[in-house]
């Protein structure tokens, strides 16, 4: 049932997974040739699981993330029935020969069979943190003060961009559509009073911030919450307050648009109103004895803008903001934006965290590496270096780095490719472990056993149509998932079982088989016929245009909606006489009918309307027709015939009407 192909051969194990002398990556064993493991009859495992007597036996291969019951049984010479029984006693559900044993279950299982589990002497890394090994350990002597990173947050059109526009003396607000910021802005300014640098980010509702927060990173030091003196607290202001509390950042409130008030009394009243509303949302402002500074400003006239700038600088001085900077410190940065331009190709804008980025140095980001061909600052000026808290635009990438990913400097291209290979191996392993878990869960659900209460509740919800997404790039896969995941309604929904990069593998085919999923391939070029015409007869669809893919998914969802029909009358008949016929020791009334319009056919859908009230006493198909001792397939207008109905129904009377109709499906939409 599962893949018969060895993902990584044991004899080449060290070549692929010995990551220097620091950590080890383990392969999934879905199939191993018995010839690769020398297990004699003398070394057979104990037949009494749980036995603690006797000398512990060494385990003959590295412990994988997952292995099937049948392959573990073959390798250790344990009877499958016995192994299955032990696993069931350990709490595993629906254990079969193809059941995938994950590492968390495998280790205690081996201990029961008296195997010695090797001590973990090395660190285990994941694809998310594998590059942490490349970072330079921070030496306190290398720490230097860095500019604060400030994020501007608030409700739409409360003056965020106007404040930034004033600080950097540019015309962003005038250039942007409708005066509303259309994209993230990141830049560094020199404050007009203290002449010290401040890095501003506008705004954090961006995928970069979401991804960085998911990894526990927080690139912002101070949040400036912008609140309009005219509108006070609005829905997006509340969301910004929630985000600020969750992030743990320091907070300054800027009350904007105070130039709108002509009298000091009205201005003071508006400011006090905003402060009261802030306190109602648990923001402890300084006027009420709290520690949150509130600065009333006007970015139009410049009133109190110097006070806002000084408040940011003063608050940052109390935070001891430092970063490592030395000739040996490897540069670290976060990707804020990435795009393809006509002149420069793929480029990204980054916020430097530690060290200094330099033109000509090599950097690594996800599964990409590049030699920095050119760097520009936020104003488009070419620069040679970018230090901590600086914004730099890097060109030289072959593809777009993922927004929210970390950029780390490496010695040379050889080191970069080596570590990318290690990360790709980890991604493959993690993905196959994830697939193994899904296969086990789906198998349990198919047998009617739900491991979680939620599974049972989901059965009463919308019908799930399963898809597996395969694309050329991780960014493409993410874009497709985001585009189709929300499709559906209260009857049917799109469910993406798995999304990844590359040609569909045997594991993908198997997962599609057990989950009844359609595989959607985007921009994968020529897919081998062995994949397209797979043994599992899994439907694989290919696309080069994302809009065609979305349209197809929508159509598939519509096809899975319960059909709704309307009835179309295609004929009428009337019952003229009743005839008695003996059938299985029972007399049955045969209806002698005359067709008034249309035609009456065998298996026609009809309604029998009884009496003056035309009560429907029968609504089903005609069972048989009789005309002049023959059984015609249909009777046309003006002709007479005898009919019998299903289930020997004969409750009709002379004079009853017969409506002949057909069900016409109604076109449905999501």
C-alpha positions in Angstrom: 0.0 0.0 0.0 2.8 2.4 0.8 5.8 3.3 -1.3 8.2 0.4 -2.1 11.0 2.8 -3.1 13.9 3.5 -0.6 14.1 7.2 -0.2 17.8 7.1 0.9 19.9 4.0 0.8 21.6 3.0 4.1 25.0 2.6 2.5 25.0 6.2 1.4 23.5 7.4 4.7 26.5 9.2 5.9 27.0 11.0 2.5 23.5 12.5 2.7 22.9 13.0 6.4 26.1 13.4 8.3 26.0 17.2 8.5 29.6 17.8 9.5 30.1 16.7 13.1 27.2 18.6 14.6 23.9 16.9 13.9 22.3 14.0 12.0 19.3 13.8 9.8 17.4 10.5 9.8 15.7 9.0 6.7 12.2 7.5 6.5 12.4 3.8 5.9 9.5 2.7 3.7 11.4 -0.2 2.3 14.8 -1.8 3.0 16.5 -4.7 1.3 17.1 -7.4 3.9 20.6 -7.9 2.3 21.6 -4.5 3.7 21.1 -5.7 7.3 23.0 -8.8 8.6 20.6 -10.4 11.1 21.4 -14.0 12.0 19.1 -16.4 13.8 21.3 -16.0 16.9 20.5 -12.4 17.1 16.7 -12.7 16.9 14.9 -10.3 19.3 13.3 -11.5 22.4 9.9 -13.1 21.9 8.7 -11.7 25.2 8.1 -8.0 24.7 8.9 -5.9 27.7 11.6 -8.3 28.9 14.4 -6.4 30.7 16.6 -9.5 31.3 19.7 -10.3 29.3 22.2 -8.1 27.5 20.8 -5.2 25.5 21.2 -5.6 21.7 22.5 -2.8 19.5 20.0 -1.5 17.0 21.2 -2.4 13.4 20.3 0.8 11.6 19.8 4.5 12.4 16.4 5.2 13.9 14.2 6.7 11.1 11.3 9.1 11.5 8.9 6.5 10.2 8.9 2.8 9.1 6.1 0.4 8.1 5.2 -2.6 10.3 6.0 -5.1 7.6 9.5 -3.7 7.0 10.4 -3.5 10.6 9.1 -7.0 11.0 11.3 -8.2 8.1 14.4 -6.4 9.3 14.2 -7.6 13.0 12.8 -11.1 12.2 9.7 -10.5 14.3 6.4 -12.0 13.4 4.0 -9.4 12.1 1.1 -10.6 14.1 3.1 -10.3 17.3 4.4 -6.8 16.4 0.8 -5.7 15.5 -0.4 -7.0 18.9 2.3 -5.1 20.8 1.5 -1.9 18.9 -2.2 -2.2 19.7 -1.3 -2.7 23.4 0.7 0.5 23.1 -2.5 2.4 22.0 -2.1 2.4 18.2 -5.3 2.2 16.3 -6.1 0.0 13.2 -2.6 -1.5 13.0 -1.9 -3.4 9.8 1.2 -4.5 7.9 1.2 -1.1 6.1 0.8 0.9 9.3 3.6 3.6 9.5 5.3 3.6 12.9 6.6 7.1 13.8 9.8 7.6 15.7 7.9 8.6 19.0 6.3 5.1 19.0 9.3 3.3 17.5 11.7 4.1 20.3 9.6 2.7 23.2 8.7 -0.3 20.9 12.4 -1.2 20.4 13.0 -0.8 24.2 10.3 -3.5 24.7 12.3 -5.8 22.5 15.4 -5.3 24.6 17.2 -3.1 22.0 19.7 -0.5 23.1 18.7 2.9 21.9 21.8 5.0 21.1 22.2 8.1 23.3 21.5 11.3 21.5 24.9 13.0 21.5 24.1 15.4 18.7 21.6 18.1 18.2 18.7 17.5 15.8 17.7 20.4 13.5 14.6 21.0 11.5 14.3 22.7 8.1 13.2 25.9 9.9 16.3 26.3 12.1 19.0 24.3 10.2 20.7 27.6 9.2 21.1 28.7 12.8 24.3 26.6 12.8 25.8 29.1 10.3 25.2 32.1 12.5 28.2 33.6 14.4 28.0 33.2 18.2 27.5 36.6 19.7 30.4 38.1 21.6 29.4 40.8 24.1 32.5 42.8 23.1 31.1 43.0 19.5 27.8 44.5 20.5 27.1 48.0 19.3 24.1 50.3 19.7 21.7 50.1 16.8 18.9 52.3 15.6 15.4 51.4 16.9 13.0 49.7 14.5 9.6 51.4 14.7 6.3 50.1 13.3 3.4 52.4 12.6 0.0 50.9 13.2 -3.6 52.1 13.2 -6.9 52.4 11.4 -7.1 53.2 7.7 -6.7 56.9 6.9 -5.8 57.9 10.4 -2.6 59.5 9.2 0.1 56.8 9.4 1.6 57.5 6.0 1.4 61.3 6.5 3.5 61.0 9.7 6.1 58.9 7.8 5.9 61.4 4.9 6.7 64.2 7.2 9.6 62.4 8.9 11.4 61.4 5.7 10.4 64.6 3.8 8.9 62.6 0.8 5.6 62.5 -1.0 4.4 59.0 -0.4 0.9 60.0 0.7 0.3 62.1 -2.4 1.5 59.3 -4.7 -0.5 56.4 -3.3 -4.0 55.5 -4.5 -6.7 57.2 -2.6 -4.3 58.3 0.2 -4.3 54.7 1.5 -1.1 52.8 1.7 -1.1 50.1 -0.9 2.1 48.2 0.0 4.5 47.8 2.9 7.0 50.6 3.3 10.4 50.2 5.0 12.9 53.0 5.3 15.4 54.7 7.6 15.4 58.3 8.5 17.7 60.7 10.4 15.5 62.4 13.0 15.6 66.2 12.5 16.3 67.1 16.2 18.7 64.5 17.6 20.2 63.5 14.2 19.9 59.9 15.1 18.7 57.1 12.8 15.3 55.5 13.2 14.0 52.7 11.0 10.3 52.8 10.2 8.1 49.9 8.9 4.6 50.7 7.5 2.6 48.5 8.2 2.9 45.0 10.0 -0.2 43.4 8.6 2.0 41.9 6.0 2.9 38.2 5.3 6.5 38.8 6.3 5.5 39.8 9.8 3.0 36.9 10.2 5.7 34.4 9.1 8.4 35.9 11.4 6.0 35.9 14.4 5.2 32.3 13.7 8.9 31.5 14.1 9.1 33.5 17.3 10.9 36.4 15.8 10.1 40.0 16.6 11.9 42.5 14.4 10.0 45.5 15.8 11.3 47.4 18.9 8.6 50.1 19.3 5.1 50.4 18.0 3.6 53.8 17.3 -0.2 53.5 17.5 -1.9 56.2 15.4 -5.3 57.3 16.5 -7.3 60.1 14.8 -8.5 62.8 17.2 -11.7 63.0 15.0 -12.6 59.3 15.0 -10.9 57.9 18.1 -10.8 54.1 18.5 -11.9 52.3 15.3 -12.0 48.5 14.4 -8.5 48.4 13.0 -7.3 50.3 16.0 -8.6 47.6 18.3 -6.8 45.0 16.1 -3.6 47.0 16.4 -4.0 47.1 20.2 -4.4 43.3 20.3 -1.3 42.8 18.2 0.7 45.2 20.3 -0.2 43.4 23.5 0.5 40.0 22.0 3.9 41.1 20.6 5.2 42.6 23.9 6.6 45.6 22.2 7.0 49.0 23.7 4.1 51.4 22.8 3.8 55.1 22.0 0.4 56.6 21.0 0.3 59.4 18.4 -3.1 61.3 18.4 -3.2 62.7 14.9 -5.1 65.5 13.0 -5.1 68.0 15.9 -4.9 70.7 13.3 -8.6 70.1 12.5 -9.7 71.9 15.7 -9.7 75.7 15.7 -10.0 76.2 19.5 -7.7 74.8 22.2 -10.8 73.8 24.2 -12.1 71.5 21.4 -8.6 70.1 20.8 -8.2 69.3 24.5 -11.6 67.7 24.7 -10.8 65.5 21.6 -7.5 64.4 23.1 -9.1 63.5 26.5 -11.8 61.5 24.7 -9.1 59.4 22.9 -7.2 58.9 26.1 -10.4 57.7 27.8 -11.1 55.3 25.0 -7.5 54.0 25.2 -7.9 53.3 28.9 -11.1 51.5 28.2 -9.0 49.1 26.1 -6.4 48.7 28.9 -3.8 51.1 27.5 -2.3 52.8 30.6 -1.5 56.3 29.4 0.8 58.6 31.3 -1.9 61.2 32.1 -3.6 58.5 34.2 -0.4 57.3 35.9 0.6 54.7 33.3 3.7 54.3 31.3 2.5 54.8 27.8 3.4 58.1 26.2 0.6 59.9 24.3 1.8 62.6 21.8 -0.8 64.8 20.1 0.6 65.6 16.6 -0.3 67.1 13.3 1.8 65.9 10.4 0.3 68.6 8.2 1.5 71.5 10.2 4.4 69.7 12.0 3.0 70.5 15.4 4.6 68.2 18.1 6.4 66.1 15.5 9.7 66.8 17.1 8.2 65.7 20.4 7.1 62.4 18.8 10.6 61.8 17.4 12.3 62.6 20.8 9.8 60.3 22.5 10.9 57.4 20.2 14.6 58.2 20.8 14.2 58.5 24.5 12.2 55.2 24.8 14.8 53.4 22.7 17.6 54.6 25.0 16.0 52.8 27.9 15.8 49.5 25.9 19.5 48.9 25.3 19.2 48.1 21.7 22.4 46.3 20.5 23.6 44.2 17.6 26.7 42.3 16.8 29.1 44.0 14.4 32.6 42.7 13.8 34.7 41.6 10.8 33.9 37.9 11.6 30.2 38.4 12.3 28.1 36.8 9.6 25.3 39.1 8.5 21.7 38.2 9.3 18.6 39.8 7.9 14.9 39.3 7.3 13.1 39.5 3.9 10.4 42.2 4.0 9.5 42.3 0.3 10.5 40.5 -2.9 9.7 41.2 -6.5 10.8 40.8 -10.1 11.7 44.0 -11.9 12.4 44.5 -15.6 15.9 45.8 -15.2 17.2 44.1 -12.1 15.4 40.7 -12.2 14.6 39.0 -8.9 15.4 41.2 -5.9 14.4 41.5 -2.2 14.3 44.2 0.5 15.7 43.1 3.8 16.0 44.5 7.3 19.5 43.8 8.7 19.5 42.1 12.1 23.2 41.5 12.9 26.5 42.1 11.1 27.0 44.0 7.9 25.8 43.0 4.4 28.3 43.8 1.7 28.3 43.9 -2.0 30.0 40.8 -3.4 29.3 38.6 -0.4 27.3 35.3 -0.6 24.0 34.9 1.2 21.6 32.0 1.7 17.8 32.2 2.0 15.5 29.1 2.1 16.6 27.0 -0.8 18.2 29.9 -2.7 21.6 31.4 -2.6 23.1 34.4 -4.3 26.2 36.6 -4.6 25.0 40.1 -3.9 25.5 41.9 -7.2 24.2 45.3 -6.1 22.6 46.9 -3.0 20.5 50.0 -2.8 18.9 51.8 0.1 15.2 52.6 0.4 15.7 55.8 -1.7 17.3 53.8 -4.6 20.8 55.0 -3.9 23.5 52.4 -4.5 25.4 51.3 -1.3 28.3 49.0 -0.5 27.3 48.0 3.0 24.2 47.8 5.2 24.5 47.5 9.0 22.0 46.6 11.7 18.5 48.1 11.4 19.2 49.3 7.9 17.0 48.6 4.9 18.8 47.2 1.8 17.5 46.1 -1.6 19.5 43.0 -2.7 19.8 42.0 -6.4 21.5 38.9 -7.7 18.9 36.2 -7.0 17.9 33.6 -9.5 14.4 33.3 -8.0 12.3 35.3 -5.5 13.1 34.7 -1.8 10.1 34.0 0.3 8.8 36.9 2.3 9.5 36.5 6.0 12.5 34.2 5.4 15.9 34.7 7.0 18.9 35.7 5.0 22.3 34.5 6.3 25.8 35.3 5.0 28.0 32.3 4.1 31.7 32.0 3.1 31.2 31.0 -0.5 28.9 29.4 -3.1 30.1 25.9 -2.2 29.1 26.2 1.4 25.8 27.7 0.4 24.9 24.8 -1.9 26.1 22.3 0.7 23.7 23.7 3.3 20.8 24.1 0.8 21.2 20.3 0.0 21.0 19.5 3.7 17.9 21.7 4.1 16.2 20.1 1.1 16.9 16.6 2.6 15.3 17.7 5.9 12.3 19.2 4.0 11.8 15.9 2.2 12.0 13.9 5.5 9.6 16.2 7.3 7.2 16.1 4.4 7.2 12.2 4.3 6.7 12.0 8.1 3.7 14.3 7.7 2.4 12.1 4.9 2.9 9.0 7.0 0.9 10.6 9.8 -1.9 11.6 7.4 -2.0 8.1 5.9 -2.4 6.5 9.3 -5.1 9.0 10.3 -7.0 8.6 7.0 -6.9 4.8 7.3 -8.4 5.1 10.8 -11.1 7.4 9.6 -11.9 5.1 6.7 -12.5 2.2 9.2 -14.9 4.4 11.2 -12.6 5.1 14.1 -12.0 8.7 15.0 -9.0 9.6 17.1 -10.4 13.0 17.9 -13.9 14.2 18.7 -13.6 16.9 16.0 -13.4 14.2 13.3 -16.9 13.1 14.2 -18.3 16.6 14.2 -16.8 17.3 10.8 -18.9 14.5 9.3 -22.0 16.7 9.8 -20.4 19.7 8.1 -19.8 20.6 4.4 -18.6 17.9 2.1 -14.8 18.1 1.7 -13.3 17.7 -1.8 -9.6 16.9 -1.4 -6.7 18.2 -3.5 -3.0 17.8 -3.5 -1.0 20.7 -4.9 2.3 20.3 -6.6 4.2 23.3 -8.1 7.5 24.4 -9.4 8.2 26.8 -6.6 7.2 26.9 -2.9 5.9 30.5 -3.5 3.7 29.2 -6.4 2.4 26.4 -4.1 1.5 28.8 -1.4 -0.2 31.2 -3.8 -2.3 28.4 -5.2 -3.3 27.1 -1.7 -4.3 30.7 -0.7 -6.3 31.1 -3.9 -8.3 27.9 -3.6 -8.5 27.1 0.1 -11.4 29.5 0.7 -13.5 28.2 -2.2 -16.8 26.5 -1.4 -20.0 27.2 0.5 -22.1 25.6 3.3 -22.4 22.4 1.2 -19.0 21.7 -0.2 -15.5 23.1 0.6 -12.0 22.8 -0.9 -9.6 20.9 1.3 -5.9 20.9 0.4 -4.5 17.7 1.9 -0.9 18.5 1.0 1.1 21.1 -1.0 4.8 20.8 -2.0 7.3 21.3 -4.8 8.2 18.9 -7.6 6.8 16.0 -9.7 4.2 13.9 -7.8 6.0 11.1 -5.9 4.8 7.6 -5.0 3.9 9.0 -1.5 1.8 11.7 -3.2 0.0 9.1 -5.3 -0.6 6.9 -2.2 -1.9 9.9 -0.2 -4.2 10.8 -3.0 -5.5 7.3 -3.2 -6.4 7.0 0.5 -7.7 10.5 0.8 -9.6 10.4 -2.6 -7.8 13.5 -3.7 -7.1 15.1 -7.1 -3.5 16.1 -7.8 -3.1 19.6 -9.2 0.2 20.2 -10.9 1.3 23.7 -11.7 4.1 24.7 -14.1 5.9 21.4 -13.8 6.7 21.0 -17.4 6.7 17.4 -18.8 5.4 14.9 -16.3 6.4 11.3 -16.9 3.7 9.0 -18.3 4.4 6.6 -15.4 3.1 9.3 -13.1 0.2 10.4 -15.2 -0.9 6.8 -15.8 -0.2 5.6 -12.3 -1.4 2.2 -11.0 -3.8 3.9 -8.5 -5.6 5.6 -11.4 -5.3 8.9 -9.5 -6.5 11.9 -11.5 -3.6 14.3 -12.2 -4.3 17.6 -13.8 -1.7 19.9 -15.3 -1.8 23.7 -15.5 0.4 26.6 -16.6 -2.0 29.4 -15.7 -3.2 29.8 -12.2 -6.6 31.2 -13.2 -7.3 28.0 -15.2 -6.5 26.0 -12.1 -8.8 28.1 -9.9 -11.6 27.8 -12.5 -11.2 24.0 -12.6 -11.3 23.7 -8.9 -14.4 25.8 -8.8 -16.1 23.5 -11.4 -15.1 20.4 -9.5 -16.6 21.8 -6.3 -19.8 22.7 -8.2 -20.0 19.2 -9.6 -19.9 17.9 -6.1 -22.9 19.9 -5.0 -26.1 17.9 -4.4 -28.1 18.2 -7.6 -31.3 20.2 -7.5 -34.0 19.4 -10.1 -37.1 21.2 -11.5 -40.0 19.3 -12.9 -40.9 19.8 -16.5 -44.3 18.5 -17.7 -44.0 16.7 -21.0 -47.4 15.0 -21.3 -50.8 14.3 -19.9 -53.1 11.2 -19.7 -56.3 10.2 -18.1 -57.6 6.9 -16.7 -60.6 5.7 -18.8 -61.2 2.2 -17.4 -60.0 -0.3 -14.8 -59.3 -4.0 -15.7 -58.9 -6.8 -13.2 -55.8 -9.0 -13.6 -54.7 -11.9 -11.4 -51.1 -11.6 -10.2 -49.7 -14.1 -7.7 -53.1 -15.0 -6.2 -54.0 -11.4 -6.0 -56.3 -9.4 -8.3 -54.7 -6.1 -9.5 -56.4 -3.2 -11.1 -54.9 -2.3 -14.5 -55.4 1.3 -15.5 -56.7 1.8 -19.0 -55.4 5.2 -20.1 -55.6 7.6 -23.0 -52.6 9.8 -23.8 -53.9 13.4 -24.2 -50.6 15.1 -25.0 -46.9 14.2 -25.3 -46.1 10.5 -25.0 -46.0 7.9 -22.2 -43.0 5.6 -22.1 -41.9 2.7 -20.0 -40.1 4.1 -16.9 -41.6 7.6 -17.5 -41.9 9.6 -14.3 -45.6 10.3 -13.6 -47.9 11.7 -10.9 -51.4 10.4 -10.4 -53.8 13.1 -9.4 -56.9 11.8 -7.6 -60.4 13.3 -7.6 -61.5 16.9 -7.8 -58.8 18.0 -5.3 -56.2 16.5 -7.5 -54.4 14.9 -4.6 -51.1 13.3 -5.6 -51.5 9.6 -4.7 -48.6 8.2 -6.7 -45.3 9.8 -7.7 -42.9 7.4 -9.3 -42.1 5.6 -12.6 -44.3 3.5 -14.9 -43.5 -0.2 -14.5 -45.0 -1.6 -17.7 -47.2 -0.7 -20.8 -49.7 -3.0 -22.6 -51.3 -2.3 -26.0 -53.1 -4.8 -28.1 -51.3 -7.8 -26.5 -47.9 -6.3 -27.0 -45.6 -4.4 -24.7 -44.7 -1.1 -26.5 -41.7 1.0 -25.3 -43.9 4.2 -25.6 -47.4 5.3 -26.5 -48.0 8.5 -28.4 -50.7 11.2 -28.2 -54.3 10.0 -28.9 -53.5 6.3 -28.3 -54.8 4.1 -25.5 -52.9 1.6 -23.4 -52.9 -0.3 -20.1 -50.3 0.5 -17.4 -49.0 -1.0 -14.2 -47.1 0.9 -11.6 -44.3 0.1 -9.2 -45.0 -1.8 -6.0 -48.2 -3.1 -7.5 -49.9 0.2 -6.8 -53.5 0.3 -7.9 -55.2 2.9 -5.7 -56.3 5.0 -8.7 -59.8 5.5 -10.0 -61.6 6.2 -13.3 -61.2 9.8 -14.2 -57.9 10.3 -12.4 -55.3 12.4 -14.2 -51.8 11.4 -15.0 -49.1 14.0 -15.3 -46.0 12.9 -17.3 -42.9 14.8 -16.4 -39.1 14.8 -16.4 -36.5 16.1 -13.9 -34.3 18.8 -15.4 -31.1 19.6 -13.4 -30.7 23.3 -12.3 -27.3 24.8 -12.9 -25.7 25.3 -9.5 -23.1 27.8 -8.4 -20.9 28.3 -5.3 
